[in-house]
Amino acid sequence: MVSSSVPRLVIAAPSSGSGKTTVATGLMAAFASRGLAVSPHKVGPDYIDPGYHALATGRVGRNLDAYLCGAELVAPLFAHGARGCDLAVVEGVMGLFDGAAGEGELASTAHVAKLLRAPVVLVVDASSQSRSVAALVHGFASWDPEVRIGGVILNKVGSERHEGMLREALDESGVPVLGVLRRVEQVGTPSRHLGLVPVAERRAEAVAAVAAMASQVREGCDLNALFALARGAGSLPGDAWDAAEAVAFSPPPPLPVPVPGGSAPRPPYRPERPRPQTPDGLKEPRARPPGAPCIAVAGGAAFTFSYAEHAELLAAAGAEVVVFDPLRDEELPEGTRGLVIGGGFPEVYGPELSANEPLRKAVASLAERGAPVAAECAGLLYLSRELDGLPMCGVIDAKARMDERLTLGYRDAVAVSDSVLAEAGSRMRGHEFHRTVVEPGAGIAPAWGVRVPVRRVEGFVQQGVHASYLHTHWASAPGVARRFVERCVGSWATAG
């Protein structure tokens, strides 16, 4: 057994909208500009913030979600991403103590900070308060004695006089002020119906936004004090997660039931060669090993939602993973034996996706021949007959459209039908995050049965296709990747 002693900080806040993303991304970029290898992480299932983190650090942004993966995997997944780094910065989610609904602290930023033995830096929106800030910070610092609030960064401070009042009040709290960010025009990170606009859709503007965040943090924060605080994080016992070991030693597991502070047996440590990281989480291109099936993964501006561990697990299970862009590529990668289409914003790019008729026909043809196809959320929309009246791939006999209502939340799901991903009866945890509706919501053979917010079945299983709104994290069930690759090996359907 080995331990991880990477210096680390968790960036949290009393509530959403306090400035966590600005501070966390700015810190990542500021420390990276000093020549440090910075490992970026995000608490929870969010796909968008990690894109900005990757831009700030040049490394893959990774999620730490105790609900999706189980508490026992948080530290190993962290160690996997942070291997060889000088510093890790973890951006929290919502308010510090806000977790999965009805589950206590589970999957909250506080829960993850405890699992990582990491100090917390509290980002406080001070725009409408002065002395009251001390009561707020005192409350957060004393609520859970196992959570160490190591410092405060005051955001949206109006003037030197305002800063002085805030500092004087906090002198009595015992929590040091590690940064003060003045009230300025919002850094250019535009939002829309599902949060920030992803990096892939506005790369030049996103680069400028990250640079502005870094400049603001450099000018207002004590980077030396923050790094010293990070070095005080406790050592993490246990081995780093490894995709090859996960695939080799783990059959499709039952539903992970996270227990705060819990641990689970892990396979023996096996040293590995250092592996390069690229912004899309994939290894550099290489010659395909004999017998390795080519699995095409949708990318580009329309399909940006993906966990890096999925590609790593597919590769560890013996596949060659190749990214293609449904907005630009008119053909699937040569020799494609399986297809993975994750989340994103096809509703924003409906006309362009519809106009790429050659690729739509290629996807439909591959599915019709029985090739394994795994589609989540945006992938489900793309496989449908139409999206907002525009022709899509027509693999699924359903219509998709935009909806005003936001569907958001964790889900406890059971596989209803045998599929390329799971056997009927298998349990998984996932999350939904969309403002669209698919009609009908389930096929003759549904993908999942869920109980929250209402008991229902959803998704489609037909031939080799598994299409659903549910986002899952395959690190919690490595057998999913192995099962999918095995089906690809056994499929005679190919593209190209």
N, C-alpha and C positions, 0 to 999 in steps of 0.2 A: 504494500500500500504506500502511496506517495501523498504529499500534501501540496496545496496551492497556497502560496504566500504573496500573490500578486497584490500590490497596493490597490485599494479600491474605495470608491465613494458611491453612495446612493443619493441621488438628487430627488428630493421630495418637496411637497407643498401642502398647505392646509386644504386646498381645493384645486379643481381644474381652473385654468385661466390665470394662474399666478405667475407663470413664466418659466415652468420647468423645462420645456423644450428649448427655449432660448438659452437658458443657463447651461443645461446639460450639453447641448450641441456646441455652444460657445466654448465651454471648458474642454471638450474633446478636441476641437480645432486649435485652441490656444496651446494646449499641452503638446499636441502633435507638431505644431510649428516650432516647438523647442527641441524637436528631434526625438521625442518619446514615442514608443510604440503604444498606442492607446487602443484598448479593446472596448468597443461600444456595445451596450446592452439596453434593453427596454423591458420593463416589467409589464406583463400582460400580453394580450394577443395582437396588439396593434401592428400593422404592417408598414405604415407610412413613415412614422418617426425614424425607424431603423434605416430608411433610405437616406435621410439627412445625416444620420450618424455615420453611415458608410462614407458619405461625401466628406465629412469632417475629418475622418481618420484614415481613409484608404483601406479599411478592413470591413469585413462583413458585419452588418448590424444583426444582432441576435436577440431573440426574445427569451425571457425567463418567466414562465407561467406555471405557477404551482397548481392551478386547477386543471389545465390541459395535460400537463406532463406528470403531475404528482410532486409533492414536496421533496421526495427523495432524489429527484433528477435535477433540481435547481442548481445545486452546487456542482455536480459533475458537468452539466451543460455549460455553466459559467466557466469552469476550469478548461473545458475544451476550447471555448472561444478565446479565453485570455491566455492560453499557453504561449509562453515566450514574450509576453508583453511587459511593459514597464509600469503600466497603470490601467485600471479599468474604471469606466464611468458608467453607472447604471441609472438611466432615467426612470423615475417612478410613474405611477398611473393614478389619475384622479387625486383625491386627498390621501394623505399618508396612511390612514387606517381604513380606507375604503377597499373592500374586497368583493368576492362573489356574493351576490344577494342571498341572504339567509344562511350564510356559511361562516359567520364570524369573521376572523381575520384572514381566512383562506384566500390566497392569491393577491392580498394587498401588498403595497410597497413595504409596509412594516414587516409583514410576514417574510418577504423575500430578503429584506435587510437582515433579519435574524438568521435566516438560513445561510446567508453569506458571511455572517459575523462582520458586517460592514458598518462603519459610521455613516450617519445620515446628515446631509446638509439640507436645511429647511429653507426653501425659497418663499419669501413672504411678500405679497403685494401690499406695500405700505402706503399706497396712494391716498387712502382716506382715513388714516389713523396716525396717532403719535404715541402717547404713553401707553395706550391700550395694547400696543404691539408686545409689550413685556408679558401681559397676562396671556395673550395668545400663545406666545412661545413657551411660557412656563407650562401651560396646559398640555401642549404637545410633548414637551420634554418629560413631563411627569406621568403621562397617561399610562405608558407601558415601560416599566423599568428595564426590560430586556432590549428596548430600542434605544440606541445611543445617539442622541442629537448632538453632533460634534460642532455645529456652527450654524449661523444664519447668513443668508444673502438677502439683503433688502432690495426689492425691485420697485420701480416706478416712484423713486424718491424725488420730491419736487424741487428742493433747493438745499443749500448748505445749512440753513437754519432748520429745515425739516430733518435733515440727516442728524444734526446735533441733538435734537429732541429724541429721535429714535435711539441713538446710541446711549444717551443718558438713561433712558428707560431700561434698555437692555443690560446696562452695567449691573443692575441688581438681579438679573435673571441667572447669571452664571454661564450663559451661552454666548460664546464670542461671535462678534460680527466679522465675517470673512469676506464680505463684499457688499458694495452699494452700487446699484445700477440706477442711473437717473432716468426720469421720465422723458422718453424720446419718441419720435415717430416709430410706429411698429415696423420691425424688420420685415422685409418683403417676403412673407410666407403666406400667400393667399389660401383661403379655404373655400370649400364648396360642400355638397350634400353629405359627404362622409369624412369631413375633416380637411387637413392640409392637402394641397395638390401634390402628388408624388414627384419626387426628384426626376424620374424618367420623362416626365411631361414638360419639364421646364428647367433643363439642366443648367443653362447659362445663368438664368435668374437665380436658381438654387445655389450655385457656386457663389454668387454675389451675396446672397442672404446669409450663407454660412460664414463668409468672410466678415460680414457686418456683425454677426453674433460673436465671433471670436474677438473682434476689435473691442466691442462693448465689454466683454468679460475681462479681457486683458487690462483695460483701463480701470475697471471698477472692482476687481477681485484680487485678493492676496493669493496668488498662485502658489507661492512657496508654503504658506500656511495650509492651504488646501492639500498640497502634496504630502506635507508632514502628517496631516490628519489621515490621509489615505494609507500611509505607511503603518499607521497604528492599527489597521484591521487585523483581526485574529486569523491565524492559520487555519485553512480548511482541510480537514483530514479526508482521505478517500481519493479515488482515482478520477481522472478526467474521463468524461464520456468519450467513447470511440465508436464510430459507425460500424466498422468491421466487426468489433466484438459484440456490439448490440445485435447485429444481424446473425452472427454465428451462434450466439449463446441464448438468444431470447426468442422463444416461440411467441405467437400472437398472445399477448398477456390479457388477463381480465382487466376490467375497469380500474385504473389507478385511483386509489382512495387516499389522497394526500393527508398526512397527519403532521400538524405543525411540529417542526423539530425532529420528525421521524427520519429513519434511514432504512435502506433496503440492501440486501446482499448484492454485491457487484462482482462481475467476473474478474479473474486475476489480471493484474496489470501486465501489459505487453508493450514494450517500448515501440514507438513508431518513428518513422523518418519525418522531419519537418515537411509540411505541405504548404504550398503557396496559397494565399487567399486572394481572390479577385472580387470585384464589386458584386458580381452575381452569385457568389458562393460556389462557383464551379472551379475545377482544376483547369489548368491551361490545356488547350487542345492537344490531342495525342493520337497516335494510331490506335484503331479499335482492336482490342484483344480478340483472338480467334474465338468465335462463338458468343461474343458479347452482344446482346441485342441492343439496338439503337432505340432509346426512348427520347422522343421529342417533347420538350417542355416549352409551353408558350411563354413568351416574354414581351419586351417592348413596352410602349407607353400604355397600351390597353390592358396588359396583364402583369401587374407589378406586385401582386400579393403572393408571397411565397416564403416559407421558412427554409433557411439555408440547409438545415439538417435533412430535408427531404431529398435534395439532390445528392447529398453525401451518402444517405442510406441506399438510394438506388444504385449509386456507383459501387458501394461496398457489397451490394447483392449481386454484382456482376454485370451491370448495364453500362453502356456508354450514354451519357446524358448530353444532349445537344439542344441548345436554345434556338427557337425560331421566333420570328415576329409576324403575327397574323396581319399586321398593318402593311407590311412591306413584302414579305415572302409569298410568292405565288405557288410554291411547292413545299411539301414537308421534306425534312432532311432525308437524303438518300438512305434507303434501307430501314426506315422507321418501322419498328415492330410494336410500339406502344406510344400512347399519347397522354400527357398530363397537362391539363389546362386549369390553372389556379384562379385566384381572385383578381380583381382589378376594376376597371371602369369601361366595359364595353358599351354601356349606355351613353358615354360621352363620345365614343368613336363609332357609333352605330353606322353612319353613312360610309365611312372608310372600310369597316369590316365587311359590310354588305357588298361594297364595290369590288372587293377582292374575291370574285367568283371562282377563279381557278383553285384557290386554297380551300374555300368552303366545300367545293366538290371533292377535293382530295381528302379532306377530313371525313366527309360523309362516306366516301368510298372505303376508306380504311375501317371505319366503324361497321359498315355493312358486311365487310369480310370477316368480322369477328375479332378484330384486334383489340387488345385491352386499352380502354380509355377511361381515365379518371378525371372528373371535372368537378370543381368546387365553385359555387356561387357564380362568378363571372363566366366560368367555363360552362355552367349549366345554361346561362343565357345564350352563349355563343352556339351551343349545340341545339338550341330550340329552333322551331320552325321560323319564328320571326321575333324581332325585338323592336318595340314601338312601331310596328308596321313594316319594318325593313326585313328583307329575307336574310336568314342566318343559315346555319349548316343543315338544318332539317333532320338531324339525327334523332332528336326527341320530338314527339308529336305534341308540342305545347307552344303556347304563345307567351312571350315575356313583355312586360311594360314597366315604365317608371311608376312609382307610387309615392304619395306624400308622406306616408307613415314610415318611420324608421323602425326596422326590426333589428334588435340588438340584444345580445345576451349569451351567457354560457348555456350549453345544453348537455344533458345526460342522455346519450342515445344508444339504441340497440339496433343492430343490423337485422332488418326484416327478411332480406333475401340473400341467398348466396351470391357472391360477386367476385370480381377480380381483386377486391380489396379485403374482403372479410367473409367469414362464414356466417350464416344466419344464426342469430343468438349472441354474436360477439358484441361486447359493450365498449363504447368509446366515449370520450368527452370531446366536445367541440364548442364552437361559437358561431353565431350568426351576426352579420353586419351588412345590411343592405337596405335600399329604398326601392326595391323592385318587387314585382309579383309575377309568378309563373302560373299559368292556368292551362291544364289542371296542375295542382301542386304535387301530385304523385302519380306514378304509372301503375300498371297492373301488378308489377313487382316493385314495390317501393324500396328505397334505399335504407331509410332509417325510421325508427319509431322514437318519438320524443315525448316527454311528459310536461315540459315547461316551455312557454307559459300556459299552453293547453295540450292535452293529450292528442296526438295526431301522428300520421305517417307522412313522410315527404320524400321527394327524390325519385329517381328512376334507375332501375337495373334492367338491362336488356342486352342479350348476347354478351359482348365483352365490355359494355359501357356501364359505368357507375357515375351518375350525375346527381348532385345534391347542392343545396344551399349551405350545408354544414362545412365549416373549416375545421380540420383536425390537425393535430401535431403528431407526426409519425414517430418522433422519438419516444412517445409513450407506448407505441406498439410497433416495434421494428419489423415484426412479422408481416405487416401490411406491405412494406417495400419488397420484402422477399417474395411474398405471394404474387405481387404484381409483376416482378421481374420473371418469376417462374412461368407465369401465364404468357409473358412476352416470348420467352424461349420456346414455349410449346405452340405458339401461334404461327401459322404459315402466312398470315397476312402481312404484307410489307408495302411500304410506299417507295416510289422512285425506281 
